[in-house]
Amino acid sequence: MSTKLSQLIWGLLFGVVFGFLLQKGGVASFDVIIGQLLLKDFTVVKIMLSAVAVGTIGIHLMKGFGWVQIKPKTGSWGRNAAGGLLFGIGFALLGYCPGTIAAALGNGWLDALAGGLPGILIGSGMLAAFYPKLKARIFHLGDYGDLTLPRLLKVNDWLVIAPLIAVIAVIFWLLERAGL
């Protein structure tokens, strides 16, 4: 089996598992998402922090075993602002992000089918249509290349990961203590 096909199969497998876990965690529910936005239900924060912790540890363990190579994409404040704006508009209009739309579609929810799927297609189409202008005028603003926090601090990745996991654990503890 070719390496690219193997990567696609692994990507699909992990995507299905992630979508299943999103659905089981309840974050495909509009009520849970709105509860998060109103700072009443922290299920979304807990699931996302769990994903960050598990993903960070997992990808760096795989890197350590030589199973994967990490190749950060270049970035800029302009790209982040444009992407955040597009994401925010879609999120504000429907109350879903791309991952939760997929989970809601898997549940057969009509609002995700009637609004979410067309929204993803329209947003992707708008990005494709405006990409040349955005690239020339906005995407280069505040360019920071492929910089990562460990590279910036000139330390081993685990010297950033360990405190990150500790901070996530403290956040979980504080949320549980507050009954959130």
C-alpha positions in Angstrom: 0.0 0.0 0.0 1.3 3.4 -0.9 2.3 5.9 1.8 -0.2 8.5 0.6 -3.0 5.9 0.6 -2.0 4.7 4.1 -2.0 8.3 5.3 -5.5 8.9 3.9 -6.8 5.7 5.6 -5.3 6.7 8.9 -6.6 10.2 8.5 -10.1 8.9 7.8 -10.0 6.5 10.7 -8.9 9.2 13.2 -11.5 11.6 11.7 -14.3 9.1 12.2 -13.2 8.4 15.8 -12.9 12.1 16.5 -16.4 12.8 15.1 -17.8 9.9 17.1 -16.3 11.3 20.3 -17.6 14.8 19.5 -21.1 13.4 19.1 -20.8 11.2 22.2 -19.5 14.2 24.1 -22.6 16.2 23.2 -20.8 19.1 21.4 -22.9 18.5 18.3 -25.8 19.8 20.2 -26.8 23.4 19.5 -27.9 23.8 23.2 -24.5 22.8 24.4 -22.7 25.2 22.0 -25.0 28.1 23.0 -24.5 27.1 26.7 -20.7 27.5 26.1 -21.1 30.9 24.5 -23.2 32.0 27.4 -20.6 30.6 29.8 -23.1 28.3 31.4 -22.0 24.9 30.0 -18.3 24.2 29.6 -18.6 20.9 27.8 -17.1 22.3 24.7 -14.0 23.7 26.5 -13.5 20.4 28.3 -13.7 18.4 25.1 -11.4 20.7 23.2 -8.8 20.8 26.0 -8.9 17.0 26.1 -8.3 16.9 22.4 -5.4 19.4 22.7 -3.8 17.4 25.5 -4.3 13.9 23.9 -3.3 15.2 20.5 -0.2 17.1 21.7 1.1 14.1 23.7 0.2 11.6 21.0 1.7 13.5 18.0 4.9 14.2 19.9 5.2 10.6 21.1 4.8 9.5 17.5 7.4 12.0 16.5 9.8 10.6 19.1 9.3 7.1 17.8 10.0 8.3 14.3 6.5 7.5 13.0 5.7 11.1 11.9 7.4 14.3 11.0 6.0 17.6 12.2 6.2 20.2 9.5 4.4 23.4 10.8 2.8 25.6 8.1 3.8 29.2 7.9 1.5 31.6 9.5 0.7 35.3 9.9 -1.6 37.5 12.0 -3.4 38.5 8.7 -4.2 34.8 8.0 -5.4 34.3 11.5 -7.6 37.4 11.4 -9.2 36.4 8.1 -9.7 32.8 9.1 -11.1 33.8 12.5 -13.5 36.3 10.9 -14.8 33.7 8.4 -15.1 31.1 11.1 -16.8 33.6 13.5 -19.4 34.6 10.9 -20.3 31.0 10.2 -20.4 30.2 13.9 -22.5 33.2 14.8 -25.0 32.5 12.1 -25.6 28.8 12.8 -23.9 28.0 16.1 -21.8 25.2 14.7 -18.1 24.9 13.8 -17.0 22.6 10.9 -16.3 19.6 13.3 -19.7 19.9 15.1 -21.5 20.3 11.7 -20.1 17.0 10.7 -21.2 15.4 14.0 -24.6 17.0 13.7 -24.9 15.7 10.1 -24.1 12.3 11.4 -27.0 12.7 13.8 -29.2 13.6 10.8 -30.0 17.0 12.1 -31.7 19.2 9.5 -30.2 22.5 10.6 -26.7 21.1 9.9 -27.8 19.8 6.5 -29.8 22.9 5.5 -27.5 25.5 7.0 -24.2 24.0 8.0 -23.2 22.0 4.9 -24.1 24.9 2.5 -22.3 27.3 4.8 -19.1 25.2 4.6 -19.4 25.1 0.8 -20.1 28.8 0.5 -17.3 29.8 2.9 -14.9 27.5 1.1 -16.0 29.0 -2.2 -15.6 32.5 -0.9 -12.1 31.8 0.3 -11.2 30.2 -3.1 -12.6 33.2 -5.0 -11.0 35.9 -2.8 -7.7 34.0 -2.1 -5.6 35.9 -4.6 -6.6 39.3 -3.2 -6.4 38.1 0.4 -2.9 36.6 -0.2 -1.7 39.8 -1.8 -3.2 42.3 0.7 -3.9 40.5 4.0 -2.3 37.1 4.4 1.3 38.4 4.5 0.6 40.9 7.3 2.4 40.0 10.5 4.1 37.0 8.9 5.9 34.8 11.5 6.9 31.9 9.3 6.8 28.3 10.7 7.7 29.5 14.2 6.5 27.3 17.1 6.7 28.1 20.8 9.6 25.6 21.5 11.5 27.1 18.5 10.9 30.6 19.8 12.1 29.6 23.3 14.9 27.4 21.9 13.9 24.4 24.1 12.9 20.8 23.7 9.2 20.4 22.8 8.5 18.5 26.0 9.6 21.6 28.0 6.5 23.4 26.5 4.2 20.3 26.5 4.6 19.4 30.2 3.5 22.9 31.5 0.7 23.0 28.9 -0.7 19.7 30.2 -0.3 21.0 33.7 -2.3 24.2 32.9 -5.0 22.1 31.2 -5.2 19.9 34.3 -5.6 23.0 36.5 -8.3 24.4 34.2 -10.2 21.0 34.5 -9.8 21.1 38.2 -11.1 24.7 38.5 -14.1 24.0 36.2 -15.0 20.9 38.2 -14.6 22.7 41.5 -16.9 25.4 40.2 -19.5 22.8 39.2 -19.1 23.7 35.5 
